[in-house]
């Protein structure tokens, strides 16, 4: 008589979703959007899903242990952002389904062998952030054509940093610009980078795509304003970014939630093709430009998807 109800309660326990972050924990609105995706997938109450989150805070060498911890907790599915987290999750389990958010080429990075029909236990959303650095550099150059040297901020622990720098260097050479690489993998290092840029009178900055840097968006925007350094970003956080060119990050979290929800409803990773953005958005903040003493060319305003007044 006692065992029966206890067994029923066990069966009714909500599934556990593991969420592995290579940066810090996402802000509450992104987690809410992820849960919204769960609901859209048919998980009736997204709040009933228990989410176990683990964050490496930019220390990527911690990811394997964090992934192993989620596996040991017998989570039903693992969501991972971004590439280093996804690779750590993939190395930790070949059976638990994994849904990644990644800015990289998912085939070239070894996450999947096929876009349309992923094999194994991995699928997800590929933002392709890492392939857009050259375009961000071109847009920034058009905004401030008089600048001759532009810095690129990378996370040296991210395996994507090398390819991104290569693309940026090619674009800089074509535009006759000097490209200066600066790096940060910790919060305090970001502050030092901006001080160094200001002291050396570097004209502008391009932020490369990296999960840790994404998680430090507010700090990046604040320091760019404090040191009056025009900066281009690969993602939008509505924190006052001067210029953004990339895919929609919140929508990526929603799509990730949808895919996790579908797996909870019975789909397998092979049933869910890797999603790629069909369009990228250009957002320009005129208020930030004015504070920096910049006049945005009409040609840029004309092609922007959104101009923030």
N, C-alpha and C positions, 0 to 999 in steps of 0.2 A: 504493500500500500504506500510505503514511503518512496520506494525506488521508482515507481511509475511516474509520478509528477516530476521528480528530479530529472529523469531522462527526458521528459517533454520539455523542461526548461532548457536543457542542454541543446536540444534540437532547434529551439527557437532563438538561440543566441545569435546576434547579428554577425555577419561575416566581418573579418578583419582585413582592411586594406593597408598594406605597408606603403609609405611614401618616403622615398630616399632623395634627399636634396644635397647637391654638391656645395651649395652656398648655405645661407642661413634659412630658417623657416620662412615660408612665404607670408606676406601680410594677410590679415584676415579676409580682405575682399577676394583675393585669389583663391583661398581655400573655399570660400562660399561659392565662387564660380565653379570650382571643381565639383562641389556637391550638387550644384545645379545641373551639371552634366550627368551625374548619376541619376537624377530624377528624370531627365530627358530620355535616358536609356531605358526607363521603365522600372527602376528601383523606386518603389512608391514613395518612400520617405528617405531622402538622402541623409537626414540627420540620424537615422537608425544605424547607419554604417559606422563602425568603429574604425578610425584612422590612426594608425601608429606611425608617427613621423620621426625620421632621423635626419639630422643635418650635420654635414661635415664642416660647415662654416669656412669653406675655402681650403681646408686642410685635406687634400684629396687622398693622402695616404691613410686617412681614417675610414674611407669608404668601404673597403673590403670587410672590415670588422662590423661596420654598421649594417651592411647588407646581410652578413652572416647572422646577425642578431635578429633581423626581420625574418629570415628563413627559419630560425630556431623557434620563433613564436608562431609558426604554422599559419602565416597569413595566407589568404585566399589568392591574392594578386598583389603585385608590386608595381607602383608607379614610380618613375624615376626622372628627375630633372637635374642636370642635362647629361651630355655624353659621358663624362667620367663616372657619374652615378649609374647610368644605364649599363656601362661596361662592367662595373663592380657587381651590379645585380645579376647580370648575365653570367658572370664567373661564379656567382654564389649558388645558382640553381639552374638546372636544366628542365625542371618540371613545373615550378610555379610560374604562371603567366606573368609577363612583364610588359607594361605599357610605358614607353619612354616619351619624353619631350626632348628634342635635340635640335640644335642649330646646325648640325653637320650633315654631310652626305651619309645616310644610314648604311648604305652598302659599302662605301669606301672605308668607313670607320669600323666595319665588322659587326654591326648590330644585327643586320639581316642580310640574306642572300638574294631577296627579291622584294620589290616594292609592292607589286600587285598581290602576291600570295606569299607572305613571310613563312619561312619554315622554322621549326623549333618552337620555342615558347615566348618569342619576342615580337612585338609590333609597336606602333606608336605614331607620333606626330613629328615630322621633320620640318622645322621652321626654315632651314637653309640660311640662318643668320650669318653663318661664317663665310658665305660666298658673296656677301653684299658689301664688304668693306670698301672695295674700290669705288662703288657707287656713292657711298657716304663721303668718301674723300673728294670725289668730283663735286658733289653738292656743296660741301663745305668750302671748296676752292671757289665755286661760283658765288657763294655768299660773301667771301672775303678775298677777292682776287689779288689784293696787294700783298698778301702773306706769302713768304717764300719758304718757310719751314713749318712743318706740321708734325706733331707727335702722335704716336699710336700707343695706347695703354693696353698692355697684355697681362694675363696671368701666366707666369712662366711655368706653373705646374700643370697647365692645361695642354694636352697633346694637340689641340687645334690651333694653338698660338702660332706655331711655325708656318703652316699653310696660310693663315690669315695675314701674317706679316709679309709673306711672299707676294700675295695678291696686292696688298697695299703698296709695296715697293714698286711693283710693275706700274701701278696707276700713278704713283708719285713721279716716277721717271718720265712717263708720258706727258705729265703736266709741268715738268721742269721744277718739281718741288724737292726740297730736302726732307726726308722722312727720318724721324728720330724715335727709336723704340724706348719706351719706359715701361717698367713692370711693377706689379703689386699683387701680392697674394694674401695680405693681411690688412685689416682696417687702418692701422697706423701707417702702413706703407703708402696708402692712397694719399693721405695728407702730405707726406713727404714729397710725393710725385708732383703735386700741384705747386708746392713751394719751390721746387727745383725748376719747373716750367716757367713760373713767374720770374725767378731770378735770372734765368737765361733768355728771357724775352722770346719764348717760343710762341708763335702767332696763333696756334689753334691746336685742337686735340680731337682725335677719333678714338672712341671707345670700341674695343673689339668685343666680340660675342663670347661671353663666359658666364657661367652660373654664379660664381662668387661676385663678379662685378655687377651682375643683374641685381643681386641681393643688396648691393651697396648703392643703389640708384640715388636715394635721397642725399647721401653723403657726396656723391659725385657732382650732383647738380648744385648743391650748396657751395662746394669748393670751387667749382667752375665760375659761379657768380662772384664769390669773394675775391678770387684772383683775376677776374675779368678775362677768362680764357674761353673763347668761342668753342663749343664742343658739340660733336655729332654723336648720336647714340643709336644702337641697333634695336632698341625696344622703347616702348612708351610707358611711363609710369605716372604721367600728369603731375610731375613734380616741378615743372618749369623748365623742361629741356628746351634748348634753343632749336635744335633740328633733330628729327628722328626719321630714320628710314629702315623699315623692316616689317615683319609680319606682326599680327596682333597677338600679344602675349596672353591677355585674358582669354581670348577665344581659344588659344591653344590649351589652356587649363580646362576650359569647358569641354573641348574635344577629348582631352585626356580622360575627363570624368565620364564622358559618354562611352568611351572604349572600355574603361574599367567596369562601368555598369553593364555593358553587353556581355563581358566575360562573366560577371557575377550571375547574369541571366542564362549562361550556358554556352556562349560563343567561345571558340578557341582563337588564339592569335592568328592562325592560318586563315581564318574566316574574315579577318579585318585587315585590309590593305593599309600600308603605311600612307598616312595623309600628308600632303604637301600643300602649302598655300598657293592659290592661283593668282593672288595679287599681293602687292606690298604697299604699305601706306607711307606717305611722306607728310609729316606734320611739322609746321613751322610756328614758333611762338614769337609773335611780334613784340610782345611786352618784354620778353627776355632780350630780344635783339635791340630794342630801344635802350634798355638798361646798359647794354654793352657798347652803345654808341654806333650800332650797325644799321644800315639802311638795306632792307631786303629787296633785291632786284625784282621788278615786276615779272620777269620770266620765271623765277622760282615760285612766286605767289600763284602764278597761272597754273602750274603743274602740281601744286600741293593738294593733297586730299583733304587737309584741314589746316586752316590758318587760325591760330588762337590770338584773338585781339587783346 
